[in-house]
Amino acid sequence: MTLKVSIIVGNPKPKSRTLKVAETLVEKLLEAGSYEVDVIDLADHTDEIFSWPSEKMASLNASVASSDLAVFASPTYKATYTGLLKAFLDRYPANGLAGVTAIPVLTGADLTHSMGPTVNLAPLLVELGASIPGRGFYFVASQMDHLEELVETAANEYATNLRQLSIVAAGLPHATSSVV
């Protein structure tokens, strides 16, 4: 089975360092050849992100909602994520990301807002129905020279959490019933 992975980047600057961090995280987390990745650099969609309705944006939202794994990445703006990423996420209804495993990623100038992906972005993703396999990942932009090793540490933590979840999932009954 090939995993469907989406990387959504809310940096207003195209092809940003934030995009590089998110791509590297996916590369370090998943086995090469086990996934197909779709990169959505929201800087390329500023002409339609605030258009309602928008077939292009609806298609992008649907693609992410059908992903097995989605990495949502943004630079830190005003102690949280960008309005660009928020506008994209605002297009989802309640539980619009149900069934998606999501990793929140923020980049920043220093460690001042290092809890941002966990306390700001992760709750929004959970509210939309996504499952988060651990705390969010925060990357200090001045550490780009150490990108590989820092991201590998984070990827190993996510991998450990995901493996543990798969052990628990193996013990679940095969038939599920909905609880009202």
N, C-alpha and C positions, 0 to 999 in steps of 0.2 A: 504494500500500500504506500502510495506517495502522499505525504502530508501537503496540505495547502497552507502556505504561510503568506501573511500580508505584513508589510512594513508601512506604517502610516507616519509621516513626518510633518509636524506642524511648524517648521521653521519657515519664516517668510523669505529666507534666502535659499534659492535652489541649490541642490547638491552640497549641502552644508556638512559641517563636522558632525552634527547630530545625526544626519543620515548615515554617515560612516560608522558611528558608534552602533546604531541599530543594526546595520548590515553585519557588522563584525560579531555582534551578539548572536545573531541567527547562525552565522557560520561556525561559531564556537560551540553553540548549544546542540545543533543537529548534525547528524551524520551526513556527509556529502553524498548526494545522490538520493537521499531519502525524502526530499521535499522539492517543491516548486515554489518560488517566491514571486510575489507581485509587490512592487514598490510603488507607493502612492506618495509622491512628494507634493504636498498641498500647495507649495509655492507655484506649482505649475497649473493650479486650478483656481487661482484667486478671481478670475473673471466670472466664475459660476458659483462659488461657494455660498454666496448670499442670495442666489437666485432661487425662487420658489415658484413653481416646481422646476426641477432641472433633471432631465433624463441622464445626463452625464454623471451628476452627483449621486443620483439614485442608483445608478449602475455601480459606482465605486462603493457606496455603502452596502449594497447587496453582496458584492464580491467579498468585502471584509467580513460580513456577517456569516458567510459560508466557509470561512477559514477555520482550520484546526487550531492555528496559532496566529496571533496578531501582536506585533510589537508597535506600541503607540509611543512615539518619541517627540520631544519638544525641547527647545531651549527654555530655561527658566525665565519667565517674564513676570515682574511684579510678584515674586515669591511663588508663582504657580506656572501653569502652562500657557501657551499662546492662545489668543482669541481665534486664530486660524484652526487650531486643533479643536477647540471648544465648538466652533461653528460646524465642523464636520461631525462631531459626536452629537450635537444637538439635533441632527437629522434622524437619529434613531428613536423609535418608540421605546416604551418600557420593555425590557427584556429583549431588545433588538440585537443584542450580542450573545444571547443564550446559546450555549454549546461551544463558544469560542474561549480558548485559553489565551489570556492577554497578559502581556508584560508591559508595565508602565516604565518609561525611561525619560529622565530629564537630564539635560546638560546645563552646566553653570560655570561661572567664573571662579567660584571657591566653594567651600563646604557649607556656607551659611544656610543654604536651603536644601541640604542633602536629604532631609526627610520628605521633601516635596512630592516625589513620585509615589510614596507610600501614603501620605496623609492628604494629598490633594487630587492626584490623578487616579489612583487605584479605587477610591470610593466611587467615583463617577463610573468607572468601568464595571464595577460590581453592580451598581444601580442599574446599568444597562444589561445585566445578566451574565457578564463574562466571569470566568474563573481566573483567579490570580494565583500563580504557584509560588508565592513568597513575597517578600517586600520588594518595592520598586527599586530600580537601578538608577543611581545618580552618578554621573560622570563629570569630573572637573575638566573643562576644556583645555586647560594648560597642561594636562597629562597625556596629550595625544602621542607623545613619544613612548608612552607605556600602555597604549591602547590594547594591544594584544594580551598582555598579562593581566591587566585589570578586568578586561571583559571576560577572559577565561575564568577568572575567579568567580565572577557573577554567574556565568554560564554553568559552572560546576555546582553552584548552590541551587540554581533552578533545576538542573538535571537530578540532583539528589531529591529535591521536593517532588518532582514529577514521578520519579521511580517509586517513592513512598506512596504516592497517591495511586499508582497503578497496582501496588500490592493490596491496598485497601479495596480498590475497585474490583479486584479479582474475587473478593469475598462477598460481593453484592449478589443478591438473588438475580437470576436472569430475567424474570418477569418483574416489571415495575407497575405499580398502580399509582394513579394520581391521588393526592391527598387534597381534600377540599376544606 
